[in-house]
Amino acid sequence: MRKMTLRAYVDLLRLEDVLRRHAFYFKAARSAIEIYLKLYDNPLTNESKQQEINSENLSAKELKKMLSKQRRAQKKAKLEEERKHAERERQQKNQKKKRDEEEEEASGLKEELIPEKLERIENPLEEAIKFLIPLKNLVADNIDTHLLAFEIYFRKGKFLLMLQSVKRAFAINNNHPWLHECLIKFSKSVSNHSNLPDIVSKVLAQEMQKIFVNKDLESFNEDFLKHNATSLQHLLSGAKMMYFLDKSRQEKAIAIATRLDETIKDKNVKTLLKVSEALLDGSFGNCNSQYEEYRVACHNLLPFTSAFLPGVSEVDSHNVALNHAVNYDVLANEI
């Protein structure tokens, strides 16, 4: 074997060990973790049960119309399922022709990926951790790794692991807007749990004092807003935490998050879409009228952005905003 061939083979083996450090894997793993977090926060309900609940308030005519619509939808779904089943059988037959018997024995049978089954996973947080572990081992220098870890452990109620995550993120960038949200949610959660073991409470109090320097959460948030008065991303995070800490300050929080004056530096598509999404996802409570005003202002600022076009419903605009944000990230990476 030639020396160059052996060297290339060794490089390939080393690449296999760190392949999950690649930017594309990180992006895919982050998307998977965020999806599992959303499935945990908003689990998909059984559609048939939801329809039964809705049918109780319908008149006989409306109920008959709804049942007829359901039958048509079921018939259409059945035909579509039969078509997919026939297509799967055809593909399987083609695959069998291309494979040798030895390859089939070696590879074994793979579990079929069914979307309806995947979106109703029993333990979404455990599935998210499977994607998180490689990131913690190989991409520990990226702050998003530790912030994603915090979001998982926050939902699992693992306080020491939450502390570990925010400390690691704090060491990388102590002024990160997402970290600011995590810190306040963490501190608030600790204060709401008075039944923690004494040793855990002592460790948490000792470490949190280093971060908050004896400031209460409202003062900590106000200082954050004051020191980042020209960054829309930071203003958005601070405004979300203002509403999180005090629901009565909704109007002021929305006014801060929707600022578009000349002093704001990062009035780009990606940041404006984040604000738009926050107005729709309940981060500021019910604020439909404020969202519409903000959409008009963003349309005047960026008239060619599809998410801010007039005549788009809130649901459609929310979906367009998410798709646009994904496409924006892809384009940024390609450039």
Wavefront OBJ file of the C-alpha trace (Angstrom):
o trace
v 0.000 0.000 0.000
v 1.331 3.385 -0.933
v 2.148 5.898 1.772
v -0.247 8.503 0.298
v -3.092 5.968 0.178
v -2.501 5.006 3.801
v -2.402 8.648 4.845
v -5.704 9.348 3.057
v -7.253 6.325 4.779
v -6.088 7.540 8.207
v -7.520 10.988 7.468
v -10.823 9.350 6.556
v -10.920 7.468 9.862
v -10.194 10.671 11.775
v -12.932 12.479 9.841
v -15.407 9.805 10.881
v -14.699 10.599 14.534
v -15.452 14.307 14.145
v -17.960 14.302 11.290
v -20.686 15.587 13.591
v -18.645 18.722 14.159
v -19.468 19.818 10.614
v -21.588 22.966 10.258
v -24.239 21.165 8.226
v -24.674 18.472 10.884
v -24.917 21.146 13.578
v -27.620 22.923 11.603
v -29.579 19.693 11.088
v -29.220 18.662 14.747
v -30.320 22.093 15.928
v -33.418 21.921 13.718
v -34.249 18.467 15.078
v -33.856 19.618 18.690
v -36.048 22.679 18.098
v -38.740 20.507 16.508
v -38.736 18.117 19.484
v -38.948 21.070 21.890
v -41.984 22.397 20.029
v -43.570 18.941 20.045
v -43.032 18.798 23.813
v -44.492 22.272 24.368
v -47.387 21.779 21.948
v -48.065 18.048 21.518
v -50.263 17.145 18.570
v -53.784 16.211 19.645
v -56.019 13.496 18.260
v -57.931 15.125 15.409
v -60.987 12.917 15.827
v -61.358 13.862 19.500
v -61.003 17.530 18.637
v -63.712 17.208 15.998
v -66.055 15.588 18.548
v -65.544 18.532 20.882
v -66.230 21.035 18.095
v -69.348 19.176 16.878
v -71.146 19.686 20.182
v -71.691 23.380 19.422
v -72.923 22.893 15.822
v -76.498 22.915 14.531
v -77.965 19.878 12.748
v -77.358 21.458 9.333
v -73.793 22.444 10.173
v -73.114 19.005 11.667
v -74.410 17.282 8.520
v -72.222 19.514 6.387
v -69.182 18.821 8.569
v -69.755 15.041 8.472
v -70.074 15.138 4.689
v -66.851 17.090 4.481
v -65.145 14.574 6.770
v -66.298 11.634 4.635
v -64.915 13.268 1.509
v -61.640 13.962 3.284
v -61.449 10.368 4.536
v -62.141 9.003 1.065
v -59.488 11.258 -0.401
v -57.018 10.260 2.320
v -57.751 6.567 1.721
v -57.101 6.906 -2.019
v -53.912 8.801 -1.318
v -52.767 6.135 1.155
v -53.470 3.390 -1.396
v -51.457 5.287 -3.984
v -48.550 5.712 -1.559
v -48.724 2.052 -0.602
v -48.573 0.994 -4.256
v -45.666 3.369 -4.812
v -43.821 1.950 -1.795
v -44.332 -1.608 -3.055
v -43.021 -0.639 -6.469
v -39.945 0.984 -4.946
v -39.302 -2.013 -2.723
v -39.458 -4.362 -5.688
v -36.995 -2.197 -7.602
v -34.655 -2.109 -4.640
v -34.749 -5.875 -4.249
v -33.702 -6.293 -7.856
v -30.644 -4.098 -7.301
v -29.499 -5.812 -4.141
v -27.748 -9.118 -3.780
v -28.903 -11.603 -1.199
v -25.730 -11.093 0.823
v -26.276 -7.345 0.992
v -29.853 -7.834 2.166
v -28.706 -10.135 4.982
v -25.983 -7.698 6.048
v -28.126 -4.595 6.008
v -31.210 -6.145 7.582
v -34.671 -4.639 7.568
v -34.904 -0.913 8.266
v -37.825 0.603 10.107
v -40.102 2.565 7.808
v -40.198 6.282 8.613
v -43.851 7.265 8.953
v -44.391 11.042 9.484
v -47.576 10.572 11.525
v -45.703 8.283 13.921
v -42.635 10.513 14.165
v -44.649 13.636 14.994
v -46.370 11.839 17.892
v -43.245 10.606 19.625
v -43.726 9.555 23.242
v -40.566 11.165 24.694
v -39.542 14.163 22.549
v -37.004 15.388 25.111
v -35.183 12.056 25.128
v -35.064 12.131 21.333
v -33.693 15.690 21.477
v -30.911 14.595 23.830
v -29.754 12.046 21.245
v -28.960 14.945 18.910
v -27.567 17.090 21.720
v -24.866 14.684 22.978
v -22.683 14.815 19.815
v -22.913 18.617 19.865
v -21.783 18.793 23.499
v -18.844 16.509 22.744
v -17.723 18.044 19.450
v -19.144 21.581 19.200
v -18.705 22.779 22.772
v -17.229 26.072 21.547
v -20.567 27.092 19.982
v -22.813 28.925 22.427
v -25.969 27.585 20.764
v -24.990 24.068 21.863
v -25.268 25.024 25.529
v -28.392 27.136 25.049
v -30.125 24.223 23.340
v -28.994 22.030 26.227
v -30.516 24.499 28.682
v -33.855 24.458 26.856
v -33.988 20.670 27.131
v -32.929 20.479 30.781
v -35.251 23.383 31.664
v -38.209 21.302 30.500
v -36.886 18.229 32.330
v -36.391 20.194 35.561
v -32.668 19.317 35.857
v -31.358 22.326 37.777
v -27.688 21.387 38.003
v -27.557 20.603 34.296
v -29.295 23.909 33.620
v -26.615 25.630 35.686
v -23.875 23.824 33.780
v -25.372 24.930 30.460
v -25.739 28.622 31.327
v -22.251 28.746 32.877
v -20.666 27.340 29.729
v -22.671 29.712 27.549
v -21.828 32.651 29.848
v -18.117 31.894 29.438
v -18.443 32.126 25.648
v -20.598 35.286 25.372
v -22.148 36.805 28.474
v -24.165 39.341 26.438
v -25.919 36.925 24.100
v -29.678 37.710 23.797
v -30.785 34.060 23.973
v -28.567 33.508 27.021
v -30.255 36.471 28.709
v -33.641 34.759 28.296
v -32.250 31.501 29.660
v -30.738 33.205 32.708
v -33.977 34.886 33.698
v -36.076 31.756 33.141
v -33.526 29.762 35.140
v -33.496 32.172 38.065
v -37.284 32.402 38.074
v -37.598 28.615 38.033
v -35.159 28.247 40.938
v -37.105 30.769 43.026
v -40.333 28.887 42.312
v -38.885 25.594 43.604
v -38.301 25.915 47.334
v -38.180 22.147 47.926
v -34.783 21.540 46.327
v -32.142 19.645 48.348
v -30.039 21.894 50.571
v -26.768 21.143 48.791
v -28.352 21.889 45.389
v -29.869 25.154 46.640
v -26.526 26.193 48.084
v -24.664 25.546 44.833
v -27.314 27.345 42.773
v -27.340 30.392 45.057
v -23.537 30.590 45.044
v -23.222 30.407 41.262
v -26.178 32.668 40.482
v -24.769 35.384 42.728
v -21.734 35.557 40.433
v -23.980 36.198 37.436
v -26.680 38.477 38.844
v -24.439 40.303 41.384
v -27.268 40.640 43.924
v -29.610 42.293 41.383
v -33.280 41.363 41.214
v -34.529 40.044 37.876
v -36.350 43.261 36.899
v -33.224 45.367 37.461
v -31.074 42.811 35.669
v -33.399 42.966 32.662
v -33.551 46.771 32.677
v -29.759 46.991 32.672
v -29.628 44.564 29.765
v -32.035 46.735 27.759
v -30.131 49.891 28.626
v -26.738 48.489 27.576
v -28.102 47.125 24.280
v -30.432 49.943 23.275
v -29.450 49.863 19.578
v -29.618 46.084 18.974
v -33.027 44.781 17.933
v -32.142 41.183 18.843
v -31.238 42.220 22.385
v -34.289 44.474 22.669
v -36.518 41.587 21.601
v -35.084 39.257 24.247
v -35.300 41.941 26.924
v -38.881 42.779 25.963
v -39.910 39.114 26.050
v -38.455 38.792 29.544
v -40.162 42.013 30.623
v -43.523 40.463 29.750
v -42.452 37.116 31.230
v -41.713 38.772 34.585
v -44.706 41.129 34.615
v -47.727 40.500 32.370
v -49.100 43.978 33.122
v -46.230 45.551 31.140
v -47.331 44.019 27.843
v -47.788 47.342 26.071
v -44.338 48.623 26.999
v -42.698 45.287 26.149
v -44.265 45.250 22.674
v -43.242 48.869 22.103
v -39.628 47.974 22.882
v -39.597 44.876 20.675
v -41.189 46.646 17.689
v -38.882 49.670 17.615
v -37.800 50.557 14.070
v -36.290 54.014 14.554
v -33.009 55.152 13.052
v -30.943 54.202 16.115
v -31.627 50.482 15.590
v -28.695 48.850 13.786
v -29.849 45.340 12.880
v -33.093 46.007 10.984
v -32.549 43.066 8.636
v -34.995 40.448 7.353
v -33.898 37.743 9.782
v -34.295 39.898 12.907
v -37.600 41.427 11.826
v -38.973 37.951 11.185
v -37.970 36.920 14.715
v -39.944 39.843 16.129
v -42.904 38.994 13.898
v -42.825 35.372 15.050
v -42.667 36.448 18.715
v -45.800 38.556 18.226
v -47.602 35.512 16.830
v -46.402 32.702 19.092
v -47.676 34.123 22.376
v -44.391 35.513 23.707
v -46.258 38.786 24.360
v -49.698 37.318 24.946
v -52.576 38.218 22.635
v -51.425 41.102 20.440
v -53.145 40.746 17.064
v -53.608 44.470 16.472
v -49.982 45.229 17.358
v -48.835 42.494 14.997
v -50.771 43.990 12.097
v -49.306 47.438 12.788
v -45.824 45.943 12.898
v -46.402 44.008 9.679
v -47.360 47.220 7.878
v -44.295 49.016 9.238
v -42.026 46.157 8.135
v -43.676 46.089 4.715
v -42.901 49.773 4.284
v -39.313 49.102 5.315
v -38.896 45.890 3.259
v -41.611 45.943 0.571
v -40.414 42.783 -1.222
v -40.399 40.444 1.808
v -43.251 37.963 1.332
v -43.976 37.552 5.062
v -44.914 41.242 5.352
v -47.113 41.496 2.252
v -50.647 42.860 2.793
v -53.564 40.451 2.709
v -51.641 37.569 4.319
v -53.453 35.854 7.210
v -51.729 35.449 10.567
v -51.335 31.679 10.139
v -49.999 32.028 6.591
v -47.724 34.854 7.630
v -46.382 32.757 10.509
v -45.584 29.893 8.121
v -44.078 32.240 5.541
v -41.953 33.852 8.240
v -40.589 30.482 9.370
v -39.885 29.340 5.804
v -38.277 32.651 4.947
v -36.043 32.445 8.026
v -34.909 28.935 7.049
v -34.190 30.007 3.471
v -32.332 33.048 4.747
v -30.046 30.854 6.873
v -29.402 28.483 3.968
v -28.515 31.356 1.668
v -26.215 32.880 4.285
v -24.342 29.594 4.675
v -23.982 29.146 0.930
v -22.601 32.647 0.518
l 1 2 3 4 5 6 7 8 9 10 11 12 13 14 15 16 17 18 19 20 21 22 23 24 25 26 27 28 29 30 31 32 33 34 35 36 37 38 39 40 41 42 43 44 45 46 47 48 49 50 51 52 53 54 55 56 57 58 59 60 61 62 63 64 65 66 67 68 69 70 71 72 73 74 75 76 77 78 79 80 81 82 83 84 85 86 87 88 89 90 91 92 93 94 95 96 97 98 99 100 101 102 103 104 105 106 107 108 109 110 111 112 113 114 115 116 117 118 119 120 121 122 123 124 125 126 127 128 129 130 131 132 133 134 135 136 137 138 139 140 141 142 143 144 145 146 147 148 149 150 151 152 153 154 155 156 157 158 159 160 161 162 163 164 165 166 167 168 169 170 171 172 173 174 175 176 177 178 179 180 181 182 183 184 185 186 187 188 189 190 191 192 193 194 195 196 197 198 199 200 201 202 203 204 205 206 207 208 209 210 211 212 213 214 215 216 217 218 219 220 221 222 223 224 225 226 227 228 229 230 231 232 233 234 235 236 237 238 239 240 241 242 243 244 245 246 247 248 249 250 251 252 253 254 255 256 257 258 259 260 261 262 263 264 265 266 267 268 269 270 271 272 273 274 275 276 277 278 279 280 281 282 283 284 285 286 287 288 289 290 291 292 293 294 295 296 297 298 299 300 301 302 303 304 305 306 307 308 309 310 311 312 313 314 315 316 317 318 319 320 321 322 323 324 325 326 327 328 329 330 331 332 333 334 335
